[in-house]
Amino acid sequence: MDGWGALSQFTSARIALGRAGGSWRTQTLLDFRLAHARARDAVLKEFCIDALEVEIHGVGFETLRIFTDAGERQTFLQRPDLGRRLNQPSRDLLSEELASWGKRDLLVMVSDGLSALATERQSVAVLRRLLPLLADAGWTVYPVLIVPFARVKLQDEVGQLLGARHSLMLLGERPGLGSPDSLGAYFTYHPNVEKSDADRNCISNIRAEGLPPEAAAEKLALWLIESARLSLSGVALKEVSVARQIDG
């Protein structure tokens, strides 16, 4: 076995594919087409909200559904801006609920994003581990908001509306060829509509073949607790500061 062939057993990346003359081997082409089809299916898959709610309730957490201005999948894919803002009924609903909820430390939002498959497979496992860790640290958490057709930026509007100290969005990432079920987790300190991507942190590739959900939850808990201690998030929150927290 040559060097590339030996390395291929350690990665799912497309290396050591071989050639048939000047072309790909038939099996390589078929594998590529299958991966591409799975990625497309993940983007177009219907988000099974009912089943996800049952799972989240099953691990002991309340939920509430809200909606963006995107409304349906084709619009969501063609108009990213509409997935970044709430529709008016959801805005009104949250304003009503706020009176009984009060202000809390953490807002968690769960969305299909660009892969409903990822959200359905990974998000509950992340929440099952993450929320008890934060509860042990004294954090208060709003009911989990489930919102289809959402973009990451939506957490800023919702976080500002509720007055949350932190917002966290779990949503399906754009599928890669070979990774159609990868979840992303994005959090922001003091979310508001003026925040940009530079003000938030991301943990990506959450899946069994990448960063397992339980490990991602533990890393998220450390990041969030350090973010609260330093009163910041985004590019100013360095990996080294979290490493010191672990060592200390």
RONUMI-434042 format. One record per residue (C-alpha): residue number from 0; residue in one letter; z, y, x. Coordinates in steps of 0.5 Angstrom, whole numbers. Layout:
BEGIN
+-----+------+-------+-------+-------+
! pos ! code !    zz !    yy !    xx !
+-----+------+-------+-------+-------+
! NUM !    a !     Z !     Y !     X !
...
+-----+------+-------+-------+-------+
***
This chain:
BEGIN
+-----+------+-------+-------+-------+
! pos ! code !    zz !    yy !    xx !
+-----+------+-------+-------+-------+
!   0 !    m !     0 !     0 !     0 !
!   1 !    d !    -2 !     7 !     3 !
!   2 !    g !     3 !    13 !     3 !
!   3 !    w !     1 !    16 !    -3 !
!   4 !    g !     1 !     9 !    -7 !
!   5 !    a !     8 !     8 !    -4 !
!   6 !    l !    11 !    15 !    -7 !
!   7 !    s !     8 !    14 !   -14 !
!   8 !    q !    13 !     9 !   -16 !
!   9 !    f !    18 !    15 !   -15 !
!  10 !    t !    15 !    20 !   -20 !
!  11 !    s !    11 !    21 !   -26 !
!  12 !    a !     6 !    26 !   -23 !
!  13 !    r !    -1 !    25 !   -23 !
!  14 !    i !    -2 !    22 !   -15 !
!  15 !    a !    -5 !    16 !   -12 !
!  16 !    l !   -10 !    16 !   -18 !
!  17 !    g !   -16 !    13 !   -14 !
!  18 !    r !   -23 !    14 !   -15 !
!  19 !    a !   -29 !    10 !   -17 !
!  20 !    g !   -34 !    13 !   -13 !
!  21 !    g !   -34 !    20 !   -15 !
!  22 !    s !   -31 !    19 !   -21 !
!  23 !    w !   -24 !    17 !   -24 !
!  24 !    r !   -22 !    10 !   -25 !
!  25 !    t !   -23 !     8 !   -32 !
!  26 !    q !   -15 !     7 !   -33 !
!  27 !    t !   -14 !    14 !   -30 !
!  28 !    l !   -18 !    17 !   -35 !
!  29 !    l !   -15 !    13 !   -41 !
!  30 !    d !    -8 !    15 !   -39 !
!  31 !    f !   -10 !    22 !   -38 !
!  32 !    r !   -13 !    22 !   -45 !
!  33 !    l !    -7 !    19 !   -48 !
!  34 !    a !    -2 !    24 !   -45 !
!  35 !    h !    -6 !    30 !   -47 !
!  36 !    a !    -6 !    27 !   -54 !
!  37 !    r !     1 !    26 !   -54 !
!  38 !    a !     2 !    33 !   -52 !
!  39 !    r !    -2 !    36 !   -58 !
!  40 !    d !     1 !    31 !   -63 !
!  41 !    a !     8 !    34 !   -60 !
!  42 !    v !     5 !    41 !   -62 !
!  43 !    l !     3 !    40 !   -68 !
!  44 !    k !     8 !    35 !   -71 !
!  45 !    e !    12 !    37 !   -77 !
!  46 !    f !    19 !    39 !   -76 !
!  47 !    c !    24 !    34 !   -79 !
!  48 !    i !    29 !    39 !   -81 !
!  49 !    d !    33 !    35 !   -86 !
!  50 !    a !    34 !    29 !   -81 !
!  51 !    l !    36 !    34 !   -76 !
!  52 !    e !    41 !    37 !   -80 !
!  53 !    v !    44 !    30 !   -82 !
!  54 !    e !    45 !    29 !   -75 !
!  55 !    i !    48 !    35 !   -73 !
!  56 !    h !    53 !    35 !   -79 !
!  57 !    g !    55 !    27 !   -77 !
!  58 !    v !    57 !    30 !   -70 !
!  59 !    g !    62 !    35 !   -74 !
!  60 !    f !    58 !    42 !   -74 !
!  61 !    e !    56 !    46 !   -80 !
!  62 !    t !    49 !    49 !   -80 !
!  63 !    l !    45 !    54 !   -84 !
!  64 !    r !    37 !    55 !   -84 !
!  65 !    i !    34 !    61 !   -83 !
!  66 !    f !    27 !    63 !   -82 !
!  67 !    t !    22 !    67 !   -78 !
!  68 !    d !    16 !    71 !   -81 !
!  69 !    a !    11 !    66 !   -78 !
!  70 !    g !    12 !    62 !   -84 !
!  71 !    e !     8 !    56 !   -82 !
!  72 !    r !     5 !    52 !   -76 !
!  73 !    q !    -2 !    55 !   -75 !
!  74 !    t !     1 !    62 !   -76 !
!  75 !    f !     6 !    61 !   -71 !
!  76 !    l !     1 !    58 !   -66 !
!  77 !    q !    -3 !    64 !   -67 !
!  78 !    r !     2 !    70 !   -68 !
!  79 !    p !     7 !    69 !   -63 !
!  80 !    d !    10 !    76 !   -65 !
!  81 !    l !    12 !    73 !   -72 !
!  82 !    g !    16 !    68 !   -69 !
!  83 !    r !    20 !    73 !   -65 !
!  84 !    r !    23 !    76 !   -72 !
!  85 !    l !    27 !    74 !   -78 !
!  86 !    n !    24 !    74 !   -85 !
!  87 !    q !    28 !    79 !   -89 !
!  88 !    p !    31 !    74 !   -94 !
!  89 !    s !    34 !    71 !   -87 !
!  90 !    r !    36 !    77 !   -85 !
!  91 !    d !    40 !    79 !   -92 !
!  92 !    l !    43 !    72 !   -92 !
!  93 !    l !    46 !    73 !   -85 !
!  94 !    s !    49 !    80 !   -87 !
!  95 !    e !    52 !    76 !   -93 !
!  96 !    e !    55 !    71 !   -89 !
!  97 !    l !    58 !    75 !   -83 !
!  98 !    a !    63 !    78 !   -88 !
!  99 !    s !    66 !    71 !   -88 !
! 100 !    w !    64 !    69 !   -81 !
! 101 !    g !    67 !    75 !   -77 !
! 102 !    k !    65 !    76 !   -70 !
! 103 !    r !    65 !    70 !   -65 !
! 104 !    d !    63 !    68 !   -58 !
! 105 !    l !    57 !    64 !   -59 !
! 106 !    l !    51 !    63 !   -63 !
! 107 !    v !    47 !    57 !   -63 !
! 108 !    m !    40 !    57 !   -65 !
! 109 !    v !    36 !    50 !   -66 !
! 110 !    s !    28 !    51 !   -67 !
! 111 !    d !    22 !    46 !   -66 !
! 112 !    g !    19 !    51 !   -62 !
! 113 !    l !    12 !    48 !   -59 !
! 114 !    s !    15 !    41 !   -59 !
! 115 !    a !    19 !    39 !   -65 !
! 116 !    l !    19 !    32 !   -62 !
! 117 !    a !    23 !    35 !   -56 !
! 118 !    t !    28 !    38 !   -61 !
! 119 !    e !    29 !    32 !   -65 !
! 120 !    r !    30 !    28 !   -59 !
! 121 !    q !    35 !    32 !   -55 !
! 122 !    s !    38 !    38 !   -58 !
! 123 !    v !    44 !    34 !   -62 !
! 124 !    a !    46 !    30 !   -56 !
! 125 !    v !    46 !    37 !   -52 !
! 126 !    l !    51 !    40 !   -58 !
! 127 !    r !    55 !    34 !   -58 !
! 128 !    r !    57 !    35 !   -51 !
! 129 !    l !    57 !    42 !   -50 !
! 130 !    l !    61 !    45 !   -56 !
! 131 !    p !    67 !    41 !   -55 !
! 132 !    l !    67 !    43 !   -48 !
! 133 !    l !    67 !    50 !   -50 !
! 134 !    a !    72 !    49 !   -55 !
! 135 !    d !    76 !    47 !   -50 !
! 136 !    a !    75 !    53 !   -46 !
! 137 !    g !    77 !    57 !   -52 !
! 138 !    w !    70 !    59 !   -55 !
! 139 !    t !    69 !    60 !   -62 !
! 140 !    v !    62 !    58 !   -65 !
! 141 !    y !    58 !    60 !   -71 !
! 142 !    p !    55 !    55 !   -75 !
! 143 !    v !    49 !    52 !   -72 !
! 144 !    l !    43 !    56 !   -74 !
! 145 !    i !    36 !    52 !   -75 !
! 146 !    v !    30 !    56 !   -75 !
! 147 !    p !    23 !    53 !   -75 !
! 148 !    f !    17 !    57 !   -72 !
! 149 !    a !    22 !    61 !   -67 !
! 150 !    r !    20 !    64 !   -60 !
! 151 !    v !    26 !    65 !   -55 !
! 152 !    k !    26 !    72 !   -56 !
! 153 !    l !    29 !    71 !   -64 !
! 154 !    q !    36 !    70 !   -61 !
! 155 !    d !    36 !    77 !   -59 !
! 156 !    e !    35 !    80 !   -66 !
! 157 !    v !    40 !    75 !   -69 !
! 158 !    g !    45 !    75 !   -64 !
! 159 !    q !    45 !    83 !   -65 !
! 160 !    l !    46 !    82 !   -72 !
! 161 !    l !    52 !    78 !   -72 !
! 162 !    g !    55 !    81 !   -66 !
! 163 !    a !    55 !    75 !   -62 !
! 164 !    r !    58 !    75 !   -55 !
! 165 !    h !    53 !    70 !   -53 !
! 166 !    s !    47 !    67 !   -56 !
! 167 !    l !    44 !    60 !   -54 !
! 168 !    m !    37 !    58 !   -56 !
! 169 !    l !    35 !    50 !   -56 !
! 170 !    l !    28 !    49 !   -57 !
! 171 !    g !    22 !    45 !   -55 !
! 172 !    e !    18 !    47 !   -49 !
! 173 !    r !    11 !    47 !   -49 !
! 174 !    p !     9 !    40 !   -47 !
! 175 !    g !     6 !    38 !   -41 !
! 176 !    l !     2 !    32 !   -39 !
! 177 !    g !     7 !    26 !   -39 !
! 178 !    s !    13 !    30 !   -42 !
! 179 !    p !    12 !    32 !   -49 !
! 180 !    d !    19 !    31 !   -51 !
! 181 !    s !    22 !    37 !   -46 !
! 182 !    l !    27 !    41 !   -49 !
! 183 !    g !    29 !    48 !   -46 !
! 184 !    a !    36 !    52 !   -47 !
! 185 !    y !    36 !    59 !   -46 !
! 186 !    f !    42 !    64 !   -47 !
! 187 !    t !    44 !    71 !   -46 !
! 188 !    y !    50 !    75 !   -46 !
! 189 !    h !    51 !    81 !   -51 !
! 190 !    p !    44 !    79 !   -54 !
! 191 !    n !    40 !    85 !   -57 !
! 192 !    v !    33 !    87 !   -59 !
! 193 !    e !    33 !    91 !   -52 !
! 194 !    k !    34 !    85 !   -48 !
! 195 !    s !    28 !    82 !   -44 !
! 196 !    d !    27 !    75 !   -41 !
! 197 !    a !    30 !    78 !   -34 !
! 198 !    d !    37 !    78 !   -38 !
! 199 !    r !    37 !    71 !   -40 !
! 200 !    n !    38 !    64 !   -36 !
! 201 !    c !    34 !    58 !   -38 !
! 202 !    i !    35 !    50 !   -37 !
! 203 !    s !    29 !    47 !   -38 !
! 204 !    n !    26 !    39 !   -38 !
! 205 !    i !    32 !    37 !   -42 !
! 206 !    r !    30 !    30 !   -43 !
! 207 !    a !    32 !    23 !   -41 !
! 208 !    e !    26 !    23 !   -35 !
! 209 !    g !    28 !    30 !   -33 !
! 210 !    l !    35 !    33 !   -34 !
! 211 !    p !    39 !    28 !   -39 !
! 212 !    p !    42 !    32 !   -45 !
! 213 !    e !    49 !    30 !   -43 !
! 214 !    a !    48 !    33 !   -36 !
! 215 !    a !    45 !    39 !   -39 !
! 216 !    a !    50 !    40 !   -43 !
! 217 !    e !    55 !    40 !   -38 !
! 218 !    k !    51 !    45 !   -33 !
! 219 !    l !    50 !    50 !   -39 !
! 220 !    a !    58 !    50 !   -41 !
! 221 !    l !    59 !    52 !   -33 !
! 222 !    w !    53 !    57 !   -34 !
! 223 !    l !    56 !    60 !   -40 !
! 224 !    i !    63 !    60 !   -38 !
! 225 !    e !    61 !    64 !   -31 !
! 226 !    s !    57 !    69 !   -35 !
! 227 !    a !    63 !    71 !   -40 !
! 228 !    r !    67 !    71 !   -34 !
! 229 !    l !    62 !    76 !   -30 !
! 230 !    s !    60 !    79 !   -37 !
! 231 !    l !    53 !    78 !   -35 !
! 232 !    s !    47 !    74 !   -35 !
! 233 !    g !    40 !    73 !   -33 !
! 234 !    v !    37 !    75 !   -26 !
! 235 !    a !    44 !    78 !   -24 !
! 236 !    l !    47 !    71 !   -25 !
! 237 !    k !    46 !    67 !   -19 !
! 238 !    e !    47 !    59 !   -18 !
! 239 !    v !    52 !    61 !   -13 !
! 240 !    s !    57 !    64 !   -17 !
! 241 !    v !    57 !    57 !   -22 !
! 242 !    a !    57 !    53 !   -15 !
! 243 !    r !    63 !    57 !   -13 !
! 244 !    q !    66 !    56 !   -20 !
! 245 !    i !    65 !    48 !   -19 !
! 246 !    d !    68 !    48 !   -12 !
! 247 !    g !    74 !    53 !   -14 !
+-----+------+-------+-------+-------+
***
